[in-house]
Amino acid sequence: MHMNGNWTTTPVTTDLVRGAYELERTEHGVLPHRLPARARAQCSDAQLAMAEAQPSGVRLVFRTRATVIELDALRTKMAYKGAPPRPDGVYDLLVDGRLAAQAGVTGGNVQMVDMTTGTRETRPGPVGTVRFTELPDRIKDVEIWLPYNEITELVALRADAPVESAPDSGRKVWLHHGSSISHGSDAASPSTTWPALAAALGGVELMNLGLGGSALLDPFTARALRDTPADLISVKIGINIVNADLMRLRAFTPAVHGFLDTIREGHPTAPLMVVSPIYCAIHEDTPGPSAPDFSNLSAGRLQFMAAGDPAERAAGKLTLNVIRDELARVVKQRAAEDPHLYYLDGRDLYGEADFAELPLPDQLHPDAATHRRMGDRFNALAFGTDGPLALPAGDRP
């Protein structure tokens, strides 16, 4: 830590970062990862590489008296050829647990994806600065939640007063894994994704392994879950397996068992909840793959459609209803010997009636209002007094 005029520059180290599996040193600074290097080395998929390096649920947490805080960051923003620009990422600043300010960063790299060919091209850009001012002049706990939708290299943290790591909150750690919906897709900001909202309501520390497009029962993801310290665990399984048309029922059932077996090697008695897919009209009874529907692009809207054939269910092709039935059966079978294993039907978070009121704008991803509803409902169903992930009364907020 060194002083430069009235500024204190503090290196970004692991004691200031929550929600990341590890920090990679880069030429610019540090890059938070949500999967370990060993896992990243076992998969060459560009979608997964992007998703795990987008810092959903990752935040800088520290204690300071500072009234001005600056963070230099190099973002990599996604863009899709022929589609309207994606919204800029948002940084949420929380003071003593309450949202106090929001900002964005300029510059940065752009990764251009051509969805028709699957090719990607990165155009480099400069480091930018996020600045928060007029903070209360007192000792306070500060959290800076990083954008869930931009790969973010952290270059420098500056403040007009010294920064120190915040003491351990003593809260239970909730480890969650899921798809782009858990990752945060189309939420308003990083602290208002449904897992972040549920964690705040439930009084738990979030470790979010929501991986856009990549909740695919990969063994390396199961090992990352196994090896991450946690008190409460949930895994949301299904939609990406249909999106990608990845496997049939014959492969799905043993893969679910194997995934849960691996998690249990590291967490033999932690409350573990298996969550099935939320309601998604296009895939309830129609298999994948999901395909972009370019017909509305001229109106500035990208939508998705189901490209599978319902008749193929007879050959073991997976739909959301098939997956829900099988997950419920698998959990019931395993719970006979695993009293801390639970099932939650995703339609209890967002069902057909919710779809009628708050439709999925692109047919796959919820909007900001739906993230709030899902966060409220997960908190009530999982962390509430009788919920399977409930905390003792004294630990709840």
TORZAVO-753969 format. One line per 4 residues: for each residue x, y, z of C-alpha. Coordinates in Angstrom, 1 decimal. Each point is the difference from the previous one (the first is absolute). Layout:
% residues N
X/Y/Z  ...
END
This chain:
% residues 397
0.0/0.0/0.0  1.5/3.4/-0.9  -1.2/3.6/0.3  -0.1/2.2/-3.1
-1.1/3.5/1.1  -3.2/-0.7/1.9  -0.5/-3.4/-1.7  0.6/-3.4/1.3
0.6/-2.7/-2.6  -0.8/-3.5/1.3  1.0/-3.2/-1.9  -3.0/-2.2/-0.9
0.7/-3.2/1.9  -2.0/-3.0/0.9  -0.8/1.4/3.5  -2.0/2.8/-1.7
-1.9/-2.2/-2.5  -3.0/-2.2/0.8  -1.8/-2.3/-2.4  2.9/-1.0/-2.2
1.7/-3.4/-0.1  3.4/1.5/-0.7  1.7/3.1/-1.4  2.2/-0.3/-3.1
2.9/2.5/-0.3  -0.1/1.7/-3.4  2.1/2.7/-1.7  -2.6/2.6/1.2
-0.8/-1.2/3.5  -2.1/-3.0/1.3  -2.8/-1.9/-1.8  -2.6/-1.6/2.3
-0.9/-3.6/-1.0  -3.1/-2.0/1.2  1.6/-3.3/-1.0  3.5/-1.2/0.9
2.8/-0.2/-2.6  -0.2/-3.8/0.0  -3.7/0.1/-1.0  0.7/2.6/-2.7
2.7/-2.1/-1.4  -2.4/-2.9/-0.5  -2.4/1.8/-2.4  0.7/2.1/-3.1
-3.5/1.3/-0.3  0.0/3.8/-0.7  -3.4/0.5/1.6  1.2/-1.6/3.3
3.2/2.0/0.0  -1.9/3.2/-0.4  -2.6/-0.9/2.6  2.3/-1.0/2.8
2.1/3.1/-0.5  -3.0/2.3/0.3  -0.1/0.8/3.7  -3.6/-0.7/0.9
-0.2/0.3/3.8  3.6/1.1/0.3  0.5/3.1/2.1  2.8/2.0/1.7
-0.7/0.2/3.7  1.9/2.3/2.3  -0.3/2.5/2.9  1.0/3.6/-0.4
-0.7/3.6/1.0  0.4/1.1/-3.7  -2.5/2.4/-1.6  1.4/-0.5/-3.5
0.8/-3.4/-1.5  1.4/-0.8/-3.4  0.4/-3.3/-1.7  2.0/-0.4/-3.2
-1.2/-2.9/-2.0  0.3/-1.5/-3.5  -3.2/-1.5/-1.2  -0.7/-2.4/-2.8
-3.5/0.6/-1.2  -2.0/-2.4/-2.2  -1.5/1.0/-3.3  -2.0/-2.1/-2.5
0.3/0.5/-3.7  -3.2/1.4/-1.4  -1.7/0.4/3.4  -0.5/3.3/2.0
2.8/0.9/2.5  -0.2/-1.8/3.3  -0.5/2.3/3.0  3.1/1.3/1.7
1.0/-1.8/3.3  -0.9/1.7/3.2  2.1/0.3/3.2  -2.1/0.0/3.2
1.5/1.8/3.0  -1.5/-1.1/3.4  0.7/1.8/3.2  -0.7/-2.0/3.2
-2.1/-2.4/-2.1  -2.1/2.6/-1.8  0.2/1.0/-3.7  1.5/3.5/0.1
1.1/0.6/-3.6  0.4/-1.5/-3.5  2.5/0.7/-2.7  1.5/-1.4/-3.2
3.4/-0.2/-1.6  1.0/1.3/-3.5  2.5/-1.3/-2.5  0.9/-3.7/0.2
0.1/-2.8/-2.5  -2.9/-1.2/-2.1  -0.5/-3.7/-0.8  -2.1/-0.3/-3.2
-1.9/-3.2/-0.3  -1.5/-1.2/-3.3  -2.9/-2.3/1.1  -0.4/-1.4/-3.5
3.6/-1.3/-0.2  0.9/-0.1/3.7  3.2/2.0/-0.6  1.3/2.6/2.4
2.3/3.0/-0.5  1.4/2.2/2.7  0.6/3.7/-0.6  2.4/1.6/2.6
-0.8/3.2/1.9  1.3/2.0/2.9  -0.3/-0.3/3.8  -2.8/2.1/1.5
-0.9/1.4/3.4  -3.0/-0.4/2.2  -0.4/2.9/2.5  -2.2/0.2/3.1
-0.1/3.4/1.8  -1.8/1.6/3.0  0.1/-3.1/2.1  -0.8/0.5/3.8
3.1/1.2/1.9  0.1/-2.8/2.6  1.3/-3.5/0.4  -2.2/-2.2/-2.2
-0.1/-3.4/-1.7  0.1/0.4/-3.8  -0.8/-2.5/-2.7  0.6/0.6/-3.7
-1.9/-2.7/-2.0  1.5/-0.5/-3.4  -2.1/-0.3/-3.2  -1.3/-3.5/-0.5
0.1/0.5/-3.8  3.5/1.4/-0.6  3.4/-1.8/0.4  1.7/2.3/2.5
3.7/0.4/0.6  0.6/1.9/3.2  2.9/2.4/-0.5  0.1/2.4/3.0
-2.0/1.0/3.0  0.4/3.5/1.3  -1.7/1.9/2.8  0.4/3.3/2.0
0.6/-2.0/3.2  1.6/-3.4/0.8  -1.8/-3.2/-0.9  0.1/-3.2/2.1
-1.6/-3.3/-0.5  -3.4/-0.4/1.7  -0.3/-2.4/2.9  -1.6/-3.4/-0.6
-3.8/0.6/0.1  -0.5/-3.4/1.7  -2.8/-0.7/-2.5  -0.6/-3.4/-1.5
1.3/-0.5/-3.5  -2.6/-0.9/-2.7  1.5/-1.6/-3.1  -2.3/0.1/-3.0
0.5/-1.5/-3.5  -2.3/0.6/-3.0  -0.5/1.4/-3.5  0.1/3.5/-1.4
-3.1/0.8/2.1  2.0/-0.7/3.2  2.9/1.8/-1.6  -2.2/3.1/-0.2
-1.1/0.3/-3.6  -2.1/3.2/-0.5  -0.1/0.9/3.7  0.3/3.8/0.6
3.4/-0.2/1.8  2.4/-2.4/1.7  -1.6/0.2/3.5  -3.5/-0.5/-1.4
0.5/-3.3/-1.7  -2.4/-2.5/1.6  2.8/-1.8/1.9  1.4/3.3/1.3
-3.4/1.1/1.1  -0.8/-3.4/1.6  3.3/0.1/1.8  -0.6/3.5/1.4
-3.5/-0.9/1.2  1.3/-3.3/1.5  3.0/1.6/1.7  2.5/-2.3/-1.6
3.3/0.5/-1.9  -0.5/-0.8/-3.7  2.5/-2.1/-2.1  -1.7/0.0/-3.4
1.1/-2.7/-2.5  -2.8/1.0/-2.4  1.7/-0.5/-3.4  -1.9/1.4/-3.0
-0.7/-2.8/-2.5  2.3/-2.4/2.0  -2.1/-1.7/2.7  0.7/-3.3/-1.8
0.8/-2.5/2.8  3.7/0.3/-0.9  2.1/-2.1/2.4  2.5/2.8/0.5
-2.8/2.3/1.2  -1.1/-2.7/2.4  3.5/-0.2/1.4  0.1/3.8/0.3
-3.2/-0.1/2.1  1.5/-2.9/2.0  3.1/1.9/0.8  -1.6/3.4/0.8
-0.6/0.6/3.8  -3.8/0.4/0.5  -2.7/-0.5/2.6  -3.0/-0.1/-2.4
0.0/-1.2/-3.6  -2.5/0.2/-2.9  0.3/-1.2/-3.6  -2.4/1.1/-2.7
0.0/-2.6/-2.8  -1.7/-0.3/-3.3  -0.5/2.9/-2.4  3.6/0.1/-1.4
-0.1/-3.8/-0.7  -3.1/0.6/-2.1  1.4/3.2/-1.5  3.1/-1.8/-1.2
-1.9/-3.3/-0.8  2.9/-1.5/1.8  -1.2/-3.4/1.2  -2.9/-2.4/0.0
-1.8/-1.5/3.0  2.4/-3.0/0.1  3.0/2.3/0.6  -1.8/2.6/2.1
-1.0/-2.2/2.9  3.5/-1.4/0.8  1.5/3.4/-0.6  -2.3/1.5/2.7
0.9/-2.8/2.4  3.7/0.5/-0.7  -0.2/3.7/0.4  -1.7/-0.3/3.4
2.4/-2.8/1.0  3.0/2.2/-0.6  -1.5/3.0/2.0  -0.7/-2.4/2.9
3.6/-1.1/0.1  0.9/3.5/1.2  -3.3/0.9/1.8  -1.4/-3.3/1.4
-2.6/1.6/2.3  -0.5/3.6/-1.2  -3.6/0.8/-1.0  -0.1/-0.6/-3.8
-2.9/1.2/-2.2  -0.6/-1.2/-3.5  -2.0/2.6/-1.9  -1.7/-0.8/-3.3
-0.6/2.5/-2.8  -2.3/3.0/0.2  -2.9/0.1/-2.4  1.2/0.6/-3.6
-2.9/-0.4/-2.5  2.1/-0.8/-3.1  1.7/-3.0/1.7  -2.6/-1.4/2.3
-0.9/-2.8/-2.4  2.3/0.8/-3.0  3.6/-1.2/0.1  3.0/2.1/-0.9
2.1/1.3/-1.3  -0.9/3.6/0.6  0.7/2.2/-3.0  0.1/3.7/-0.5
-3.1/1.4/-1.8  1.3/2.8/-2.2  -3.4/1.0/-1.2  -0.4/2.8/2.5
3.6/1.3/-0.2  -1.1/3.0/-2.2  -2.2/1.1/3.0  3.1/-0.2/2.2
-1.0/-3.2/1.8  1.8/-3.3/0.0  -2.3/-2.9/0.9  0.4/-3.8/0.3
-2.0/-2.9/-1.3  0.0/-3.8/0.6  1.4/-1.8/-3.0  -0.7/-3.6/1.1
-2.8/-2.3/-0.9  -2.5/-1.0/2.7  -0.3/-3.4/-1.6  3.6/-0.7/0.9
-0.9/-0.3/3.7  -0.8/-3.6/-0.6  3.7/-0.5/-0.9  1.2/1.5/3.3
0.3/3.6/-1.1  -0.3/2.4/3.0  -2.6/2.6/0.7  -0.4/2.0/3.2
-3.0/-2.1/1.1  2.1/-3.2/-0.6  2.9/1.5/2.0  -2.2/1.1/2.9
-1.6/-3.4/0.3  3.4/-1.7/0.0  1.6/2.4/2.5  -2.9/-0.5/2.4
0.3/-3.8/-0.4  3.8/0.1/0.5  -0.2/2.2/3.1  -2.7/-2.2/1.5
2.1/-3.1/-0.6  3.2/1.5/1.5  -1.8/1.7/2.9  -0.8/-3.4/1.5
3.7/-0.1/0.9  0.8/3.7/0.0  -2.2/1.8/2.5  1.5/3.4/-0.9
-0.9/-0.1/-3.7  -3.0/1.9/-1.3  -1.9/0.8/-3.2  -1.5/3.3/-1.1
-2.2/0.2/-3.1  1.2/3.0/-1.9  -3.5/0.9/-0.9  -0.5/1.0/3.7
2.5/2.8/-0.7  -1.5/0.9/-3.4  -3.0/-1.9/-1.4  -2.5/0.2/-2.8
-2.1/2.7/1.8  3.2/2.1/0.4  0.8/-0.4/-3.7  -3.5/1.4/-0.8
0.7/3.0/2.2  3.7/0.5/-0.5  1.0/-1.8/-3.3  3.6/-0.9/-0.8
0.9/2.9/-2.4  2.1/-2.2/-2.3  -1.8/-3.3/0.9  2.9/-1.2/2.2
1.2/2.6/2.4  -1.9/1.9/2.8  -0.1/3.8/0.3  0.9/2.0/3.1
-3.5/-0.2/1.5  0.1/-3.8/-0.3  3.5/-0.2/1.6  -1.5/1.8/3.0
-3.0/-2.4/0.2  2.3/-3.0/-0.3  2.3/1.3/2.7  -2.9/0.6/2.4
-1.5/-3.4/-0.7  3.3/-1.9/0.4  0.7/1.8/3.3  -3.5/-1.1/1.3
0.2/-3.5/-1.4  3.6/-0.8/0.8  1.2/2.3/2.9  -3.4/0.6/1.6
-0.9/-1.5/3.4  -0.9/-3.4/-1.3  2.2/0.1/-3.1  2.5/-2.7/-0.6
2.9/2.5/0.0  -1.4/1.9/3.0  2.4/1.5/2.5  -0.5/-0.2/3.8
-2.3/2.9/1.1  2.9/2.0/1.5  1.9/0.0/-3.3  -2.7/1.4/-2.2
-0.1/3.8/-0.8
END
